[in-house]
Amino acid sequence: MEQERMDIRSQTLEELTVLVEELGEKRFRAKQLYQWLHVHRAETFDEMTNLPKSLIGKLKAHTALTVLRQEAVQVSAIDGTRKYLFSLPDGNLIESVLMRYQHGNSVCISSQAGCRMGCRFCASAIGGLVRGLTPAEMAEQVYRIGRETGERISNIVVMGTGEPLDNYENLLRFLTMMTDENGLHISQRNITVSTCGIVPRIRQLADEKLQITLAISLHASNQKTRRELMPVAEKYDIPELLDACRYYFRQTGRRVTFEYSLVAGVNDSDAGAEELAKLLLGMNCHVNLIPVNPVKERNYRQPDRRRVHDFKNKLEKYGINVTIRREMGRDIDGACGQLRKRYMGSVDPGLHEDETDGGLG
């Protein structure tokens, strides 16, 4: 049986240094190789023109170079948002989104194929978890989009399909690669990681003392409603979660963002806003209100615009820092998974389906 090849784009510079020495090459080749992988975003070994042919041959023989294949792209006529469908080397499909802002280009990436968190308003969990993505597969979403557009990516949001903290070690390695001065060198402060609230992992991430922004999918102002919307609440209650968020702030000095998807008649009342404000009083945090994206498998709908603004105003009266998420790509399949599901349905209706509200729409 053939031994599985090393996923070379998932290796750190230190690991590549060990590799090139084991292959009988000089140490400095590792940095050249790393830059081909993470600056030039090479798709083949043959592109690496300053590496000796002897090393190229050994790399081809002993390693695998992960490259995502672009299956489809949709472009919004309204705001230029670009939605990508990529296939992984094993045939699984994932989505990524490029959003253009005045402050720079932001890419929202997926961290898993599917999801096992089971949030009720989010259809990416309908088919369950297929697997976590490798660091290379996460990085490749950023690299493919940068290469395809020819534009610099200055912000990364890990908020697409999947629960990033359920793929913790690969996530950390990905973050290291994105912020490495020998790679794209994106500032940690320009990276956001979203989680539904896996408390032990939040504390573990806090101890890493990174300068990334942590976004918590809260979506409810009390434990009863949160349990109805998010199965993770069965394991970790709101006080536990907020305590972990306070710990994150103490360890990193970074304020936490709370994502709150407003669902008409479920969590959008004035009483709910008041309850939420009292929960968050005194915390260094920011609330991001998201009118929920309707998902046909669920019976949830958006509140009207006035209700959303009333909820925002109620929070602001308590001194809570709050914004309403700007809707991007509304004229395309803006919510994570919609493009993937439609594409898979046209190719093979029996394939695994994955769709989520994603909070991007």
C-alpha positions as CSV (number, residue, x, y, z in Angstrom):
1,M,0.0,0.0,0.0
2,E,1.4,3.4,-1.0
3,Q,2.3,5.7,1.9
4,E,0.1,8.8,2.1
5,R,2.1,11.8,0.9
6,M,2.8,14.8,3.0
7,D,0.4,17.7,2.6
8,I,3.2,20.2,1.9
9,R,1.1,23.4,1.9
10,S,0.0,22.5,5.5
11,Q,3.6,22.5,6.8
12,T,5.2,25.3,8.7
13,L,8.5,26.9,7.6
14,E,10.3,25.0,10.4
15,E,8.8,21.7,9.2
16,L,9.8,22.5,5.6
17,T,13.3,23.2,6.8
18,V,13.5,19.7,8.3
19,L,12.0,18.3,5.1
20,V,14.5,19.8,2.6
21,E,17.4,18.8,4.8
22,E,16.1,15.2,4.9
23,L,15.9,15.4,1.1
24,G,19.6,16.3,1.0
25,E,19.1,20.0,0.1
26,K,20.3,23.2,1.7
27,R,18.3,24.8,4.5
28,F,17.7,28.1,2.6
29,R,15.6,26.2,0.0
30,A,12.9,25.8,2.7
31,K,12.2,29.6,2.7
32,Q,12.1,29.7,-1.1
33,L,9.7,26.8,-1.1
34,Y,7.5,28.4,1.6
35,Q,7.2,31.6,-0.4
36,W,6.2,29.7,-3.5
37,L,3.5,28.0,-1.4
38,H,2.2,31.0,0.6
39,V,3.2,34.2,-1.3
40,H,3.2,33.2,-5.0
41,R,0.4,30.7,-4.3
42,A,1.9,28.2,-6.7
43,E,-0.4,25.6,-8.2
44,T,2.3,23.3,-9.4
45,F,5.9,22.4,-8.4
46,D,7.0,23.3,-11.9
47,E,6.2,27.0,-11.2
48,M,9.0,27.0,-8.6
49,T,11.7,28.2,-11.0
50,N,14.4,29.1,-8.5
51,L,14.4,25.6,-6.9
52,P,16.8,23.0,-8.3
53,K,15.3,20.3,-10.5
54,S,16.6,17.7,-8.1
55,L,14.5,19.1,-5.3
56,I,11.4,19.5,-7.5
57,G,11.7,15.8,-8.4
58,K,11.9,14.8,-4.8
59,L,9.0,17.0,-3.8
60,K,6.9,15.5,-6.6
61,A,7.8,12.0,-5.4
62,H,7.3,12.5,-1.6
63,T,4.7,15.3,-1.1
64,A,1.3,16.4,-2.4
65,L,0.5,20.0,-3.3
66,T,-3.1,20.9,-2.3
67,V,-4.9,23.0,-4.9
68,L,-8.6,23.8,-4.9
69,R,-10.5,23.7,-8.2
70,Q,-12.9,26.5,-8.9
71,E,-16.3,25.0,-9.9
72,A,-18.4,28.1,-10.1
73,V,-18.4,31.8,-9.2
74,Q,-21.3,34.3,-8.8
75,V,-20.8,38.0,-8.9
76,S,-23.2,40.5,-7.3
77,A,-24.3,43.3,-9.7
78,I,-25.1,45.3,-6.5
79,D,-21.9,45.4,-4.6
80,G,-19.3,43.2,-6.4
81,T,-19.5,40.4,-3.8
82,R,-18.1,37.3,-5.3
83,K,-19.2,33.8,-4.2
84,Y,-17.0,30.9,-5.1
85,L,-17.7,27.2,-5.1
86,F,-14.5,25.1,-4.8
87,S,-13.9,21.4,-4.9
88,L,-11.4,19.8,-2.5
89,P,-8.9,17.1,-3.7
90,D,-11.3,14.4,-2.5
91,G,-14.3,15.8,-4.3
92,N,-16.1,17.5,-1.4
93,L,-17.4,21.0,-2.2
94,I,-17.0,24.1,-0.1
95,E,-17.9,27.8,-0.5
96,S,-16.0,31.0,0.0
97,V,-17.0,34.7,-0.4
98,L,-15.0,37.8,-1.3
99,M,-16.6,41.0,0.0
100,R,-15.2,44.4,-1.0
101,Y,-15.2,47.2,1.6
102,Q,-13.7,50.6,1.7
103,H,-11.1,49.3,4.2
104,G,-10.1,46.4,2.0
105,N,-11.0,43.0,0.7
106,S,-12.4,40.4,3.1
107,V,-12.6,36.7,2.4
108,C,-15.0,34.5,4.3
109,I,-13.8,30.9,4.3
110,S,-15.2,27.5,5.4
111,S,-13.4,25.5,8.0
112,Q,-15.2,22.2,7.6
113,A,-17.2,20.3,4.9
114,G,-20.6,20.1,6.7
115,C,-21.1,20.8,10.4
116,R,-22.2,18.8,13.4
117,M,-23.3,21.6,15.6
118,G,-27.0,21.4,14.5
119,C,-28.0,25.0,14.9
120,R,-31.8,25.1,14.0
121,F,-31.7,28.2,11.8
122,C,-28.6,27.1,9.9
123,A,-28.9,24.4,7.3
124,S,-25.2,23.5,7.0
125,A,-25.8,21.0,9.8
126,I,-28.7,19.2,8.0
127,G,-26.4,16.7,6.4
128,G,-24.0,16.5,9.3
129,L,-20.2,16.8,9.3
130,V,-18.2,15.3,6.5
131,R,-14.8,16.3,7.8
132,G,-12.6,19.2,8.9
133,L,-10.5,21.0,6.3
134,T,-6.7,20.9,6.4
135,P,-4.7,24.1,6.9
136,A,-3.9,24.0,3.2
137,E,-7.5,23.7,2.2
138,M,-8.4,26.7,4.4
139,A,-5.5,28.7,3.1
140,E,-6.2,27.8,-0.5
141,Q,-9.6,29.5,-0.4
142,V,-7.8,32.8,0.3
143,Y,-5.1,32.1,-2.3
144,R,-7.4,31.0,-5.1
145,I,-9.5,34.1,-4.6
146,G,-6.5,36.4,-4.5
147,R,-5.0,34.8,-7.6
148,E,-8.3,34.8,-9.5
149,T,-9.0,38.5,-8.8
150,G,-5.4,39.8,-8.7
151,E,-6.3,41.8,-5.6
152,R,-4.8,41.8,-2.1
153,I,-6.8,40.1,0.6
154,S,-6.5,42.2,3.8
155,N,-9.1,40.6,6.1
156,I,-10.1,37.0,6.7
157,V,-13.3,35.8,8.4
158,V,-13.6,32.1,9.4
159,M,-17.4,32.2,9.4
160,G,-18.4,30.0,6.5
161,T,-19.6,26.4,6.7
162,G,-18.3,24.5,9.7
163,E,-17.4,25.2,13.4
164,P,-13.8,26.4,13.4
165,L,-13.2,25.4,17.0
166,D,-14.3,21.9,16.2
167,N,-11.3,21.8,13.8
168,Y,-9.0,23.4,16.4
169,E,-5.5,22.3,15.6
170,N,-5.9,22.8,11.9
171,L,-7.4,26.2,12.6
172,L,-4.4,27.3,14.7
173,R,-2.0,26.1,12.0
174,F,-4.0,28.1,9.4
175,L,-3.9,31.2,11.5
176,T,-0.1,30.9,11.9
177,M,0.3,30.6,8.1
178,M,-1.9,33.6,7.3
179,T,0.0,35.8,9.8
180,D,3.5,34.6,9.2
181,E,5.8,37.4,8.0
182,N,7.2,35.0,5.4
183,G,3.8,34.4,3.9
184,L,0.9,36.8,3.2
185,H,1.6,38.4,6.6
186,I,-2.0,39.4,7.4
187,S,-2.4,41.2,10.7
188,Q,-3.9,39.0,13.4
189,R,-6.2,42.0,14.1
190,N,-7.6,41.6,10.6
191,I,-8.8,38.0,11.2
192,T,-12.1,37.0,12.8
193,V,-13.0,33.5,14.0
194,S,-16.6,32.7,14.7
195,T,-17.8,29.9,17.0
196,C,-21.2,28.7,18.3
197,G,-19.7,28.6,21.8
198,I,-17.5,25.6,22.6
199,V,-16.4,26.9,26.0
200,P,-13.2,24.8,26.6
201,R,-11.9,25.7,23.2
202,I,-12.6,29.4,23.7
203,R,-10.5,29.3,26.9
204,Q,-7.8,27.3,25.1
205,L,-7.8,29.9,22.3
206,A,-7.6,32.7,24.9
207,D,-4.4,31.1,26.3
208,E,-2.8,31.4,22.8
209,K,-3.0,35.1,23.4
210,L,-3.6,35.8,19.7
211,Q,-4.8,39.2,18.6
212,I,-7.7,37.9,16.4
213,T,-11.3,38.9,16.9
214,L,-13.5,36.2,18.5
215,A,-17.1,36.2,17.3
216,I,-19.6,34.3,19.3
217,S,-22.9,33.1,17.7
218,L,-25.2,33.9,20.6
219,H,-28.6,34.3,19.0
220,A,-30.6,34.3,22.2
221,S,-30.9,36.3,25.4
222,N,-31.9,33.3,27.7
223,Q,-31.0,29.7,28.0
224,K,-34.4,28.4,27.0
225,T,-34.5,30.1,23.7
226,R,-30.8,29.3,23.0
227,R,-31.4,25.6,23.6
228,E,-34.3,25.7,21.1
229,L,-32.0,27.3,18.5
230,M,-28.6,25.8,19.3
231,P,-27.9,22.3,20.6
232,V,-24.5,23.4,21.9
233,A,-26.5,25.2,24.6
234,E,-27.4,21.8,26.1
235,K,-23.7,21.4,27.0
236,Y,-22.7,25.0,27.9
237,D,-25.1,27.5,29.4
238,I,-25.0,31.2,28.7
239,P,-23.3,32.2,32.0
240,E,-20.5,29.7,31.3
241,L,-20.2,31.0,27.8
242,L,-20.0,34.7,28.9
243,D,-17.5,33.8,31.6
244,A,-15.3,32.2,28.9
245,C,-15.7,35.4,26.8
246,R,-14.6,37.6,29.8
247,Y,-11.6,35.3,30.2
248,Y,-10.8,35.8,26.5
249,F,-10.8,39.5,26.9
250,R,-8.6,39.3,30.0
251,Q,-6.1,37.1,28.2
252,T,-6.0,39.0,24.9
253,G,-7.3,42.5,25.5
254,R,-9.6,41.9,22.5
255,R,-13.2,42.7,22.8
256,V,-15.6,39.9,21.8
257,T,-18.2,40.3,19.1
258,F,-21.6,38.6,19.7
259,E,-23.4,37.6,16.5
260,Y,-27.2,37.7,17.0
261,S,-29.4,36.4,14.2
262,L,-32.8,37.9,14.5
263,V,-35.6,35.5,13.9
264,A,-39.2,36.9,13.7
265,G,-41.3,35.9,16.7
266,V,-38.5,33.9,18.3
267,N,-35.7,36.2,19.7
268,D,-36.6,39.7,18.4
269,S,-38.9,41.1,21.1
270,D,-38.3,44.2,23.2
271,A,-38.1,42.0,26.3
272,G,-35.4,39.9,24.6
273,A,-33.4,43.0,23.7
274,E,-33.6,44.2,27.4
275,E,-32.7,40.7,28.6
276,L,-29.7,40.7,26.2
277,A,-28.6,44.1,27.3
278,K,-28.6,43.1,30.9
279,L,-26.6,40.0,30.1
280,L,-23.9,42.0,28.4
281,L,-23.7,45.1,30.7
282,G,-20.2,45.8,31.7
283,M,-18.6,43.6,29.1
284,N,-16.2,45.0,26.5
285,C,-18.1,43.7,23.5
286,H,-19.9,44.5,20.3
287,V,-23.2,43.1,19.1
288,N,-23.7,42.4,15.5
289,L,-27.4,42.0,14.6
290,I,-28.1,39.8,11.6
291,P,-31.6,39.5,10.1
292,V,-31.7,35.7,9.6
293,N,-31.5,34.3,6.1
294,P,-34.6,32.2,5.4
295,V,-33.8,28.6,4.9
296,K,-36.4,26.5,3.2
297,E,-35.9,23.5,5.5
298,R,-36.6,25.7,8.5
299,N,-39.7,27.7,9.3
300,Y,-37.7,30.9,10.3
301,R,-38.2,34.3,8.7
302,Q,-36.6,37.7,9.0
303,P,-38.2,40.4,11.2
304,D,-39.2,43.5,9.3
305,R,-36.8,46.4,9.1
306,R,-38.6,48.4,11.9
307,R,-38.4,45.5,14.3
308,V,-34.6,45.2,13.7
309,H,-34.0,48.9,14.3
310,D,-36.2,48.8,17.5
311,F,-34.1,45.9,18.8
312,K,-30.9,47.9,18.0
313,N,-32.2,51.0,19.7
314,K,-33.2,49.1,22.8
315,L,-29.7,47.8,23.2
316,E,-28.1,51.2,22.6
317,K,-30.3,52.7,25.4
318,Y,-28.3,50.4,27.7
319,G,-25.0,51.5,26.3
320,I,-24.4,48.4,24.3
321,N,-22.2,48.8,21.2
322,V,-24.3,47.4,18.4
323,T,-24.5,47.4,14.6
324,I,-26.7,45.8,12.0
325,R,-24.7,43.7,9.6
326,R,-24.6,45.2,6.1
327,E,-26.2,42.7,3.7
328,M,-23.8,41.7,0.9
329,G,-24.6,39.7,-2.3
330,R,-28.3,39.7,-2.0
331,D,-28.8,39.2,-5.7
332,I,-26.7,36.0,-5.7
333,D,-26.7,32.9,-3.4
334,G,-25.5,35.1,-0.6
335,A,-26.0,32.7,2.3
336,C,-23.3,30.0,2.8
337,G,-24.2,26.7,1.1
338,Q,-26.9,27.9,-1.3
339,L,-24.7,27.8,-4.3
340,R,-23.1,24.5,-3.2
341,K,-26.5,22.9,-2.7
342,R,-27.9,24.2,-6.0
343,Y,-24.8,23.0,-7.9
344,M,-24.8,19.6,-6.2
345,G,-28.5,19.2,-7.0
346,S,-27.9,19.8,-10.6
347,V,-25.0,17.3,-10.7
348,D,-26.1,14.5,-8.4
349,P,-29.2,14.8,-6.2
350,G,-28.0,12.0,-4.0
351,L,-24.8,13.8,-2.9
352,H,-24.4,15.2,0.6
353,E,-26.2,18.6,0.9
354,D,-24.9,21.5,2.9
355,E,-26.5,24.9,3.3
356,T,-26.3,27.5,6.0
357,D,-27.5,31.0,6.7
358,G,-23.9,31.7,7.2
359,G,-24.6,35.3,8.4
360,L,-23.2,36.6,5.1
361,G,-26.3,37.4,3.3
